[in-house]
Amino acid sequence: MKLGLRARLFVLSVAVVLVSALLLRGYGGPALEARLMDEVRRELAVRVRLVAALAEARQLSQAAGEELVRVSQELSREAGGTVQLLRGDGTLLASSDGQIDSLNHARDADVAAAQAGRSKGQRDVFLVDGRTLYSAASFRLADRSDAIVRVRQSLAAVDHSLNEFREAVTMGAVLLLAFSLVVSALLARATARGLGSLTDVARRMAGGDLEARSGLEGDDELAELGRTLDTLAKGLFSTLKELRGERDRMAGILEGMQEGVLLLDAKRRIVLLNPALREMLLLPADAAGKPLLDVMRNAELKDLFDSASADDEPTVQEVDIGNIKPRRLLARIAKMQGDQKQMVAVFVDVTEVRRLESVRRDFVANVSHELRTPVTAIRSAAETLIDGASADPVASEAFIAIIDRNAQRLHALVEDLLDLSRIEARGFRLTFESIELR
């Protein structure tokens, strides 16, 4: 399941609070307990010495049973715990809780420490049964015999403090969770508002609206991202504007060219062709994107592209296109620079040029033939006259007539040639004359 921004912030906050609470309970609890135990031990060590001094000041007697119980109860109030009075050998004389036993406590660690005279610090306070502290100190009775005062204190106060600490940690965690929920909701709402604006701008940019702007203000990361996105949009808008201008100029150039232009991709599919080529080859309007051979089935053209793809230099060759509008095209095919898999071809329609060349050759041949006949006749007549025919008046007149007639014929041919030159130069003027229809 995909979590939203608010849910992710809340889960993160909950995780941080829970981990902090667990760490505090796991490490803070034992540390607090150790510190409290240390303080309780130190206080109990001080109190037991104080109680011993007070008991010695009372000049107690071993035989005063009820008196010893009363004194132990008074000392209990001073010590803040149960007080036991013992003989020097460890037997119990009296207890502030009224308990009387016949056991010998000389082997107890605190009593043994007191008998040895070592009850001088917290190191002589002993933990018994897990939750009860014992400490003992020696003093003297009225008869100068040794006695021991023993103070027993429960750790209920420490347990109460620890419970309060755990409750405080739990309550703090609950309050932090509630606070995290509120803060994460507010942060998510503020962040989502900025992200929503940025998402809308990005969506509009992806749709082609590069004039969209986020308009975010401030110094936070979202505002910086918004300004960066606005800068990106401005750069893209400027670049796209330049590209559109280049495209329009290129399209205008291609549309205005009389030469046909064809661009093929690596799979010989038509990427681009201009109107001149479409008109030359009578190609359909949807030719772009189709394979070349599906549009123009011409083996000579295919061989020409195959040769151009295998050659690094441009290939120039004339191709005959046989369709309902036969054409002879001069093709120049070359590989695209930077992308050797694409090819660009430029076609020049030389059909009319080749037809005019053929007509010109036929015309020159015909004119040469027409000129040869009168020139031959003139030369023959002139040679005959030179050879002696001029002495014969009849023959001389006939040959002169031949020369004159063929000279007029040459003059007419030359005038026709001049008229053709005037026609080509668009300087020929027609002469209107009245003629007899019959």
C-alpha positions, 0 to 999 in steps of 0.5 A: 500500500502506497502511503501519502506524505502525511502518513509517512511523516506521522509514521516517521514521527511515531517511530522516532517517539517510540524508539526514544521512549524505548531507549529511555526506558531501556537505558534511563530506567536502569541508570535511574535505579542504580542512582536511587539505590546508591543514594538509598545505600548512602543514606542508610549507612548514615542513618544506621550510624546515627541510630547506633549513636542514639542507642548508645546514648540511651545507656540501654540494658540487656534485661530491659525487654519492654524498654528495648522494644520502646526504644527500638520503635523510637529509633525506627522513626528516626531511621525510617525503617525497621530497627533491631537491637542485637547482642554482640553475639548476634541474638535478637534483643528487640525489634521495632516491628514486635518480632521476636526470634531465637535465631543467631544473626551473627552470620548475616553479612551486615551483622558480621560487618558490624561485629568487625567494626566496618560499618563506616560506609555504604559498602556495608549496606547489603541487599537481601531478598532482592528488595530489602536493604540491611545495615548494622552498626555496633554500640555499647550497652550500659554495662559496656558490653557490645551490642548491635543496632540493625536497620532494615529498609524496604525499597518500596520508595525506589520502586515507587520512583521507578514506577513514576519514571515509567509512567512519566515516560509513557505519558510523555510518549503519548503526548509526543505522539499526539503532538507528532500527529498534529505537527505532521498533519500541519507539516504535511498540509503545508508541504502538500500545498507546495508540492501540489503547486509544483506538481500542477506546474510540472504537469502543465509543463509536460503538457506543453505549457512552458509559460506555467510558473509555481510562484512559490516564495520563501527560503525553504527547500520547496520554494527553492525547488519552485524557483529552479522549476521556474528557471527550467521552464524559462530555459525550455521555453526559450530553447523551444522557441528557438527550435520552433523558429529553426523548424519553421525556417527549415520548413520554409526552405524545404517548401521553397526548394525546387529540388526534392529532399528525402531523409531516411532513418536506419531502417530505410523509413521516410522521416522527412520529404518536401513538397517538391519531391512529393510532386516529382514522384507523385507520393501520397501525403502520408508517406512519412513513416513508411518504408521507402520501397513501399512508397517507391518500388524502384530497383535502381533507386534501391541499389543506389541507396545500398551503394550509398550506405556502404560508401562514406563519400556521397553518391551521385547518379541519375535515376529513371523513375518509371510511373504515370509521370516518368522522370529522370532524376539526378540523385545525391545521397549521403550519410548524415553527419553525427548519425551514420545510420541516417541518409539524406538524398537530394533529387534534381529533376533533369527530365526537361534538361535531358529532353532539351539536350536531345532536341538540341542535338536533333536540331543541330543535326538537322540544321547541319544537314540542311546547311550541307545541301546548299553549301554543296550546291554552291561549291559544286557550281563555283568549282564548275565555273572555275574549271572553265564553264564560265566561258560558256554563256549558257552554262555560266548563267545556269550555274550562277542561278544555282549559286543564287538560289542556294545562297537565298536558301542559306540566307533563309536558314540563317534567318530561321536560326536568328529567329530561334535565337530571338525566341529563346531570348524572348525578343522575337516579334510577330508580324501581322499580315493580311492573307487570302484565305483561299 
